[in-house]
Amino acid sequence: MPGGRRPRVRSGNQPRPAPAMEPSGRGAWAHSRAALDRLEELLRCSRCSNILREPVCLGGCEHIFCSNIFGLRPVDYADNENMKSLLLLPEKNESSSTRHYSVPNTGQRRDGPLVLIGSGLSSEQQKMLSELAAILKAKKCAEFDNTVTHVIVPGDTVQSTLKCMLGILNGCWILKFEWVKACLQRKACEQEEKYEIPEGPHRSRLNKEQLLPKLFDGCYFYFGGTFKHHPKDNLIKLVTAAGGQVLSRKPKPDSDVTQTINTVAYHARPDSDQRFCTQYIIYEDLSNHHPKRVRQGKVWMAPSSWFIDCVMSFELLPLDS
């Protein structure tokens, strides 16, 4: 240097001493555990604290992880058991009819307040639900939104109301009204499992707890004609809530666009053509026009009743060939 001066080192560039390593034994695991904790922190959404999975427009949220076009999720690419446990893949439950897995302590309530909504309840039942909301310091909604945690129905079976179907697709507790009576009697929150509507609602709740893809993940829907029993706007809301996509143009089986769509329906049966043929033209059952063929190439024609049955049972039901 001119004048014999030593070069000045900025404080930000000064080398830092390497972190001290722990003694052998616990040291390797401690560093591995720290790395996993850091990864888990990075994968958790700052809004909902869930492992990031659902795709949305960039800038809208930090949800970036999802199943890819081959139906695989980040956990499917994990190469060790620690990583798999971090990405919440429990042991497989052989009794499940779809790709669901058993999770310990599934009865534990999610963090956060209870948000209640009634579907198909009488005025007297609505009044009792309001009383319960006051006792439990819960919120009672008139319209469904993504904060709802419990949907209360009057009977023992699932209903095809918009509130109930949105509750199923969002993994909410779908409970018999008997749960409200039991809570009022004890003046405390009863365990929900005993009062949960079985089958579809139960499958959907476990599906959400395990952070698995939504029902119509990888599927495309075009609604042709008019719909009287279930308005088209409601059907579109259901597709969006179920992770599907709505097509503005009727898909043509022989078009290049149709042939290049190669997404996989996660909830279709593994041996079914519906796993790879994921485009659906939905028509009204009550209309005079019924297509002659169920399937044309990668495109399926299906009645709106099939669509509703899929939602209520939380299964991608097979279509006849």
Secondary structure as UniProt FT lines:
FT   HELIX           2..4
FT   HELIX           11..13
FT   TURN            24..26
FT   HELIX           27..43
FT   TURN            46..48
FT   TURN            58..60
FT   TURN            69..70
FT   HELIX           74..77
FT   HELIX           81..86
FT   TURN            87..88
FT   TURN            94..95
FT   TURN            104..107
FT   STRAND          115..118
FT   HELIX           123..136
FT   STRAND          139..140
FT   TURN            146..147
FT   STRAND          150..153
FT   HELIX           162..169
FT   TURN            170..171
FT   STRAND          173..176
FT   HELIX           178..186
FT   HELIX           193..195
FT   HELIX           200..209
FT   TURN            210..211
FT   TURN            215..218
FT   STRAND          220..223
FT   HELIX           232..241
FT   TURN            242..243
FT   STRAND          245..246
FT   TURN            253..254
FT   HELIX           256..260
FT   TURN            266..267
FT   TURN            270..271
FT   HELIX           273..275
FT   STRAND          279..283
FT   TURN            285..286
FT   STRAND          295..296
FT   TURN            297..298
FT   STRAND          299..303
FT   HELIX           304..313
//
